[in-house]
Amino acid sequence: QVQLVESGGGLVQAGGSLRLSCAASRRISSVYAMGWFRQAPGTEREFVASILWSTANTEYTDSVKGRFTISRDNAQNVVYLQMSSLKPEDTAVYYCAAISPQSGWVNVRSWRMYDHWGQGTRVTVSS
């Protein structure tokens, strides 16, 4: 069982930056992928970004492309989400998640594919 702990959320003005961190309780080099999701009040959980562990291939939802960057630190078992040019619509609770090793293709944009979740960290962007 992998335990994930997010940190780095907070209040920031529009146009500002934040870096979220997701620390794993054990080596995460064997997972299929790590992802970041977000959920604003009254909305469904939304895919933000993902990174495949084997290839480091990344995916982003269109609304964050060019502004957010997902990265990993294998040695520290940490995944980051660097967020820049933040907008009020980025306000949400951000969750880190992991997919256990899989054979075959996995839709990393679907939250249902993830079987380990962190508790979330709140990001508030003021206008």
N, C-alpha and C positions, 0 to 999 in steps of 0.2 A: 504494500500500500504506500503510495506516494502522498505526502502531505505538502501542500503548497501554501505559502504565505506571501500575500501581496503587501507592498508598501509604496510610499511615494505620492499618494494622493494628497489633495488639498485644494485650496482656493487660489485661483490665479485670474488675472485680468485677460480679457480677449487679446490675442496676439502673443501671449506669453507661452512659456514652455514648462513641461513637467517630465520627469522620467519615473516611470513605474518600474518596480522590481518585483520579481516573483522568485522566491527562494524555495527550493525543494528540500525535503527532509533527507533524501538520499540521492545517490547518483541517478540522474535522469537521462544518461546517454543512451539508455535502451528504449526510451519511449518512441512512439511513432512520430508524434508531433506535439508541439506546445502551441497554445493559442491564447489570444486575449479577446474577451467578449465584454460588452457593456450593456447596462440596462438602466434606462431612465424611468422615472415613475410613470406607471400606466402604460408602459410599452413592453414588447417582448425582448428577450435577450438577443442582442445583435452581435454578429461576428465583426471583429475589428481587424485582427491580423493573426497570422499563424506562421510557424517555421517548422519545416520537416527536420528531424534530427539527423537523418542519414545524409541528406544532401544540402541542408541549410536553405533550401528553396523557401521563399516567402510568398505569402499572399496577403492582400489588403482589400478591405471593402473600398469601394470607389470614393466614398466621402473623406477618407483619410489619406489616400494616395498622395505622395509628395509632402505630407506633413508629419506622418507617423513612421517610425522605423522600429521593427522588431529585431532583436538580436539575442545572442545567447553567450554565456560564459560556461563552457563545459567544465572547467576546473573548479569553478565556484558553485556549479549547479544552480545557476541563476539565469532567468530570462528577463529581458528588459523591453519596455515599450517607451521609446523616446517620442514625446509628443510636442510638436512645435506649431506655431501659428494657430493656437487654440481658439476655438469659437464657442459661443454660448451653447450651441447645439451639441457640443462634445460633453456637456455636463451629464454625468451618469455615475453609477457604481461600476467599476471595472473589475472584471474577474479574470484570473489566470486559470488555465485548464490544461490537462494533458490527456493524450490518447495512448493507451497501452500498446505494446507492439502488435502490429497487424500484418497479415499477408494480403496483398492486393491493394487496390486503390481505396482510399477513404475520403469521403467528402469532409474536409477539414473546416468547411464553413458552417457545418451543422453542429449546433451545441449538443445534439443527441449522440454524437460520436465520441464525446469526451467522457471519460469515466473517473477523472480526478479533478477536483475543483478547490480553489482557494475561497476564502471568506469574503473577498472583495475589498476594494479601496475606493473611497468616494473622491470624485473629481468634480469641482464646481468652477465653471468659467463665467466670470461676471462681464457684463457688457459695458 
